[in-house]
Amino acid sequence: MEFKLQDGDYIELVQLLKRVKITMSGGEAKMLIAEGQVKRNGVTETRKRAKIRVGETVETQGKTVVIV
C-alpha cells in the first residue's frame, strides 16, 4: 500500500502505523516496534519515533507501506 506524506518532510514510525491502520493505537504500534516486528527499508527498526521519509518502505505483519 502507499502512504502519501502531506504534512512536512516525515512521519514518525508510530504515527505511520496508526494512520495506515496496521495498529489501532500508539501503544500497540510501540509494542510491535519494541518486539522487532517492524522493518524499515529491509532492516529491523526499533526506534519508535524514527522519521520515515518519501521513498522509504515499512514492513510489518505481512504488509508493506511505501511512502510517496
A tleap script that builds the chain and sets N, CA, C and O, in Angstrom:
source leaprc.protein.ff14SB
mol = sequence {
  NMET GLU PHE LYS LEU GLN ASP GLY ASP TYR
  ILE GLU LEU VAL GLN LEU LEU LYS ARG VAL
  LYS ILE THR MET SER GLY GLY GLU ALA LYS
  MET LEU ILE ALA GLU GLY GLN VAL LYS ARG
  ASN GLY VAL THR GLU THR ARG LYS ARG ALA
  LYS ILE ARG VAL GLY GLU THR VAL GLU THR
  GLN GLY LYS THR VAL VAL ILE CVAL
}
set mol.1.N position { 0.841 -1.170 0.000 }
set mol.1.CA position { 0.000 0.000 0.000 }
set mol.1.C position { 0.885 1.231 0.000 }
set mol.1.O position { 2.045 1.163 0.408 }
set mol.2.N position { 0.354 2.349 -0.451 }
set mol.2.CA position { 1.098 3.602 -0.487 }
set mol.2.C position { 0.547 4.570 0.550 }
set mol.2.O position { -0.653 4.594 0.823 }
set mol.3.N position { 1.439 5.363 1.120 }
set mol.3.CA position { 1.042 6.411 2.057 }
set mol.3.C position { 1.649 7.710 1.557 }
set mol.3.O position { 2.864 7.814 1.390 }
set mol.4.N position { 0.804 8.690 1.322 }
set mol.4.CA position { 1.279 9.973 0.814 }
set mol.4.C position { 1.541 10.931 1.969 }
set mol.4.O position { 0.643 11.257 2.745 }
set mol.5.N position { 2.795 11.377 2.066 }
set mol.5.CA position { 3.162 12.367 3.085 }
set mol.5.C position { 2.534 13.701 2.705 }
set mol.5.O position { 2.697 14.172 1.579 }
set mol.6.N position { 1.817 14.305 3.641 }
set mol.6.CA position { 1.160 15.566 3.340 }
set mol.6.C position { 1.644 16.703 4.217 }
set mol.6.O position { 1.773 17.833 3.747 }
set mol.7.N position { 1.908 16.430 5.460 }
set mol.7.CA position { 2.288 17.480 6.401 }
set mol.7.C position { 3.760 17.355 6.765 }
set mol.7.O position { 4.107 16.618 7.688 }
set mol.8.N position { 4.620 18.058 6.059 }
set mol.8.CA position { 6.042 18.042 6.394 }
set mol.8.C position { 6.850 17.046 5.601 }
set mol.8.O position { 6.379 16.449 4.633 }
set mol.9.N position { 8.100 16.883 6.048 }
set mol.9.CA position { 9.062 16.037 5.340 }
set mol.9.C position { 9.061 14.588 5.800 }
set mol.9.O position { 9.624 13.724 5.129 }
set mol.10.N position { 8.430 14.314 6.944 }
set mol.10.CA position { 8.490 12.966 7.510 }
set mol.10.C position { 7.264 12.697 8.376 }
set mol.10.O position { 6.493 13.597 8.709 }
set mol.11.N position { 7.116 11.408 8.730 }
set mol.11.CA position { 6.121 10.990 9.714 }
set mol.11.C position { 6.830 10.030 10.663 }
set mol.11.O position { 7.634 9.203 10.232 }
set mol.12.N position { 6.534 10.142 11.948 }
set mol.12.CA position { 7.143 9.225 12.917 }
set mol.12.C position { 6.569 7.826 12.704 }
set mol.12.O position { 5.399 7.667 12.356 }
set mol.13.N position { 7.400 6.830 12.916 }
set mol.13.CA position { 7.009 5.439 12.669 }
set mol.13.C position { 5.732 5.046 13.404 }
set mol.13.O position { 4.851 4.419 12.815 }
set mol.14.N position { 5.619 5.403 14.677 }
set mol.14.CA position { 4.420 5.067 15.457 }
set mol.14.C position { 3.176 5.676 14.805 }
set mol.14.O position { 2.143 5.018 14.688 }
set mol.15.N position { 3.285 6.930 14.385 }
set mol.15.CA position { 2.150 7.615 13.759 }
set mol.15.C position { 1.766 6.954 12.428 }
set mol.15.O position { 0.583 6.817 12.114 }
set mol.16.N position { 2.768 6.552 11.658 }
set mol.16.CA position { 2.511 5.894 10.374 }
set mol.16.C position { 1.714 4.611 10.571 }
set mol.16.O position { 0.732 4.373 9.869 }
set mol.17.N position { 2.135 3.788 11.522 }
set mol.17.CA position { 1.445 2.512 11.747 }
set mol.17.C position { -0.013 2.735 12.135 }
set mol.17.O position { -0.882 1.949 11.756 }
set mol.18.N position { -0.283 3.785 12.878 }
set mol.18.CA position { -1.672 4.103 13.251 }
set mol.18.C position { -2.438 4.656 12.045 }
set mol.18.O position { -3.581 4.264 11.809 }
set mol.19.N position { -1.828 5.554 11.291 }
set mol.19.CA position { -2.524 6.214 10.176 }
set mol.19.C position { -2.940 5.240 9.076 }
set mol.19.O position { -3.989 5.412 8.455 }
set mol.20.N position { -2.117 4.217 8.834 }
set mol.20.CA position { -2.468 3.247 7.787 }
set mol.20.C position { -3.257 2.067 8.354 }
set mol.20.O position { -3.518 1.086 7.658 }
set mol.21.N position { -3.632 2.183 9.636 }
set mol.21.CA position { -4.499 1.202 10.298 }
set mol.21.C position { -3.873 -0.189 10.436 }
set mol.21.O position { -4.582 -1.195 10.474 }
set mol.22.N position { -2.545 -0.234 10.511 }
set mol.22.CA position { -1.889 -1.506 10.820 }
set mol.22.C position { -2.092 -1.798 12.303 }
set mol.22.O position { -2.271 -2.948 12.705 }
set mol.23.N position { -2.062 -0.735 13.112 }
set mol.23.CA position { -2.364 -0.869 14.536 }
set mol.23.C position { -3.516 0.069 14.874 }
set mol.23.O position { -3.762 1.043 14.162 }
set mol.24.N position { -4.206 -0.222 15.944 }
set mol.24.CA position { -5.350 0.599 16.342 }
set mol.24.C position { -4.963 1.673 17.357 }
set mol.24.O position { -5.721 2.614 17.587 }
set mol.25.N position { -3.773 1.530 17.969 }
set mol.25.CA position { -3.365 2.507 18.980 }
set mol.25.C position { -1.856 2.698 18.946 }
set mol.25.O position { -1.117 1.893 18.380 }
set mol.26.N position { -1.425 3.781 19.564 }
set mol.26.CA position { 0.000 4.035 19.666 }
set mol.26.C position { 0.696 2.983 20.518 }
set mol.26.O position { 1.828 2.590 20.236 }
set mol.27.N position { 0.011 2.533 21.562 }
set mol.27.CA position { 0.578 1.501 22.426 }
set mol.27.C position { 0.844 0.214 21.677 }
set mol.27.O position { 1.884 -0.421 21.854 }
set mol.28.N position { -0.108 -0.166 20.837 }
set mol.28.CA position { 0.050 -1.377 20.028 }
set mol.28.C position { 1.209 -1.215 19.043 }
set mol.28.O position { 1.986 -2.146 18.836 }
set mol.29.N position { 1.320 -0.034 18.439 }
set mol.29.CA position { 2.413 0.238 17.500 }
set mol.29.C position { 3.758 0.174 18.207 }
set mol.29.O position { 4.712 -0.406 17.686 }
set mol.30.N position { 3.835 0.768 19.393 }
set mol.30.CA position { 5.086 0.754 20.156 }
set mol.30.C position { 5.496 -0.659 20.520 }
set mol.30.O position { 6.684 -0.982 20.517 }
set mol.31.N position { 4.525 -1.505 20.834 }
set mol.31.CA position { 4.808 -2.897 21.175 }
set mol.31.C position { 5.406 -3.644 19.971 }
set mol.31.O position { 6.400 -4.357 20.107 }
set mol.32.N position { 4.792 -3.473 18.801 }
set mol.32.CA position { 5.303 -4.119 17.584 }
set mol.32.C position { 6.750 -3.710 17.325 }
set mol.32.O position { 7.600 -4.543 17.014 }
set mol.33.N position { 7.009 -2.415 17.460 }
set mol.33.CA position { 8.358 -1.890 17.206 }
set mol.33.C position { 9.340 -2.447 18.231 }
set mol.33.O position { 10.422 -2.911 17.868 }
set mol.34.N position { 8.971 -2.404 19.500 }
set mol.34.CA position { 9.852 -2.886 20.577 }
set mol.34.C position { 10.169 -4.370 20.425 }
set mol.34.O position { 11.259 -4.810 20.790 }
set mol.35.N position { 9.235 -5.138 19.894 }
set mol.35.CA position { 9.428 -6.582 19.698 }
set mol.35.C position { 10.227 -6.897 18.440 }
set mol.35.O position { 10.478 -8.065 18.143 }
set mol.36.N position { 10.631 -5.865 17.696 }
set mol.36.CA position { 11.434 -6.076 16.490 }
set mol.36.C position { 10.649 -6.602 15.314 }
set mol.36.O position { 11.212 -7.254 14.435 }
set mol.37.N position { 9.343 -6.330 15.281 }
set mol.37.CA position { 8.488 -6.841 14.209 }
set mol.37.C position { 8.292 -5.863 13.057 }
set mol.37.O position { 7.501 -6.123 12.151 }
set mol.38.N position { 9.012 -4.729 13.086 }
set mol.38.CA position { 8.850 -3.724 12.033 }
set mol.38.C position { 10.181 -3.540 11.315 }
set mol.38.O position { 11.223 -3.375 11.948 }
set mol.39.N position { 10.133 -3.568 9.983 }
set mol.39.CA position { 11.332 -3.342 9.180 }
set mol.39.C position { 11.190 -2.044 8.398 }
set mol.39.O position { 10.130 -1.731 7.857 }
set mol.40.N position { 12.277 -1.309 8.355 }
set mol.40.CA position { 12.350 -0.065 7.587 }
set mol.40.C position { 13.412 -0.276 6.523 }
set mol.40.O position { 14.585 -0.473 6.839 }
set mol.41.N position { 13.005 -0.235 5.273 }
set mol.41.CA position { 13.927 -0.482 4.159 }
set mol.41.C position { 14.664 -1.809 4.322 }
set mol.41.O position { 15.847 -1.913 3.998 }
set mol.42.N position { 13.958 -2.822 4.827 }
set mol.42.CA position { 14.513 -4.161 4.944 }
set mol.42.C position { 15.309 -4.435 6.209 }
set mol.42.O position { 15.784 -5.553 6.410 }
set mol.43.N position { 15.461 -3.418 7.074 }
set mol.43.CA position { 16.246 -3.565 8.305 }
set mol.43.C position { 15.327 -3.348 9.506 }
set mol.43.O position { 14.517 -2.421 9.506 }
set mol.44.N position { 15.447 -4.192 10.524 }
set mol.44.CA position { 14.614 -4.057 11.723 }
set mol.44.C position { 14.806 -2.677 12.338 }
set mol.44.O position { 15.931 -2.235 12.568 }
set mol.45.N position { 13.686 -2.004 12.600 }
set mol.45.CA position { 13.702 -0.658 13.193 }
set mol.45.C position { 13.143 -0.744 14.608 }
set mol.45.O position { 12.036 -1.243 14.813 }
set mol.46.N position { 13.904 -0.259 15.581 }
set mol.46.CA position { 13.465 -0.322 16.975 }
set mol.46.C position { 13.207 1.054 17.568 }
set mol.46.O position { 12.847 1.167 18.740 }
set mol.47.N position { 13.386 2.101 16.771 }
set mol.47.CA position { 13.133 3.466 17.264 }
set mol.47.C position { 11.678 3.837 16.971 }
set mol.47.O position { 11.266 3.916 15.813 }
set mol.48.N position { 10.930 4.058 18.012 }
set mol.48.CA position { 9.504 4.357 17.869 }
set mol.48.C position { 9.254 5.667 17.114 }
set mol.48.O position { 8.281 5.790 16.371 }
set mol.49.N position { 10.121 6.616 17.311 }
set mol.49.CA position { 9.950 7.929 16.674 }
set mol.49.C position { 10.841 8.118 15.455 }
set mol.49.O position { 11.139 9.250 15.074 }
set mol.50.N position { 11.264 7.025 14.844 }
set mol.50.CA position { 12.087 7.118 13.637 }
set mol.50.C position { 11.355 7.954 12.600 }
set mol.50.O position { 10.151 7.793 12.403 }
set mol.51.N position { 12.077 8.842 11.941 }
set mol.51.CA position { 11.481 9.729 10.941 }
set mol.51.C position { 11.448 9.022 9.590 }
set mol.51.O position { 12.488 8.786 8.975 }
set mol.52.N position { 10.252 8.691 9.141 }
set mol.52.CA position { 10.062 7.982 7.883 }
set mol.52.C position { 9.799 9.018 6.790 }
set mol.52.O position { 8.907 9.857 6.915 }
set mol.53.N position { 10.588 8.947 5.718 }
set mol.53.CA position { 10.524 9.956 4.655 }
set mol.53.C position { 10.118 9.343 3.311 }
set mol.53.O position { 10.069 8.123 3.157 }
set mol.54.N position { 9.831 10.215 2.348 }
set mol.54.CA position { 9.445 9.792 0.998 }
set mol.54.C position { 10.495 8.833 0.435 }
set mol.54.O position { 11.697 9.060 0.570 }
set mol.55.N position { 10.021 7.762 -0.193 }
set mol.55.CA position { 10.901 6.778 -0.813 }
set mol.55.C position { 11.227 5.593 0.074 }
set mol.55.O position { 11.791 4.605 -0.395 }
set mol.56.N position { 10.879 5.679 1.361 }
set mol.56.CA position { 11.174 4.583 2.273 }
set mol.56.C position { 10.036 3.558 2.278 }
set mol.56.O position { 8.915 3.837 1.854 }
set mol.57.N position { 10.367 2.368 2.771 }
set mol.57.CA position { 9.412 1.270 2.854 }
set mol.57.C position { 9.383 0.748 4.284 }
set mol.57.O position { 10.426 0.575 4.915 }
set mol.58.N position { 8.179 0.498 4.790 }
set mol.58.CA position { 7.998 -0.065 6.126 }
set mol.58.C position { 7.215 -1.364 5.976 }
set mol.58.O position { 6.191 -1.408 5.295 }
set mol.59.N position { 7.711 -2.426 6.623 }
set mol.59.CA position { 7.055 -3.732 6.546 }
set mol.59.C position { 6.760 -4.254 7.944 }
set mol.59.O position { 7.601 -4.163 8.839 }
set mol.60.N position { 5.568 -4.798 8.128 }
set mol.60.CA position { 5.205 -5.465 9.373 }
set mol.60.C position { 3.939 -6.285 9.158 }
set mol.60.O position { 3.083 -5.913 8.355 }
set mol.61.N position { 3.822 -7.364 9.849 }
set mol.61.CA position { 2.642 -8.228 9.824 }
set mol.61.C position { 2.187 -8.571 8.402 }
set mol.61.O position { 0.989 -8.611 8.121 }
set mol.62.N position { 3.132 -8.813 7.524 }
set mol.62.CA position { 2.820 -9.192 6.152 }
set mol.62.C position { 2.345 -8.048 5.271 }
set mol.62.O position { 1.904 -8.278 4.145 }
set mol.63.N position { 2.428 -6.823 5.765 }
set mol.63.CA position { 2.008 -5.653 4.990 }
set mol.63.C position { 3.197 -4.758 4.707 }
set mol.63.O position { 4.086 -4.605 5.545 }
set mol.64.N position { 3.208 -4.169 3.523 }
set mol.64.CA position { 4.280 -3.258 3.134 }
set mol.64.C position { 3.669 -1.900 2.826 }
set mol.64.O position { 2.674 -1.800 2.109 }
set mol.65.N position { 4.282 -0.852 3.380 }
set mol.65.CA position { 3.824 0.519 3.143 }
set mol.65.C position { 4.963 1.274 2.476 }
set mol.65.O position { 6.077 1.328 2.998 }
set mol.66.N position { 4.672 1.856 1.316 }
set mol.66.CA position { 5.652 2.659 0.588 }
set mol.66.C position { 5.273 4.124 0.766 }
set mol.66.O position { 4.125 4.501 0.535 }
set mol.67.N position { 6.232 4.948 1.176 }
set mol.67.CA position { 5.974 6.361 1.403 }
set mol.67.C position { 6.213 7.117 0.094 }
set mol.67.O position { 7.283 7.038 -0.510 }
set mol.68.N position { 5.179 7.850 -0.321 }
set mol.68.CA position { 5.257 8.624 -1.569 }
set mol.68.C position { 5.024 10.099 -1.319 }
set mol.68.O position { 5.054 10.896 -2.257 }
savepdb mol mol.pdb
quit
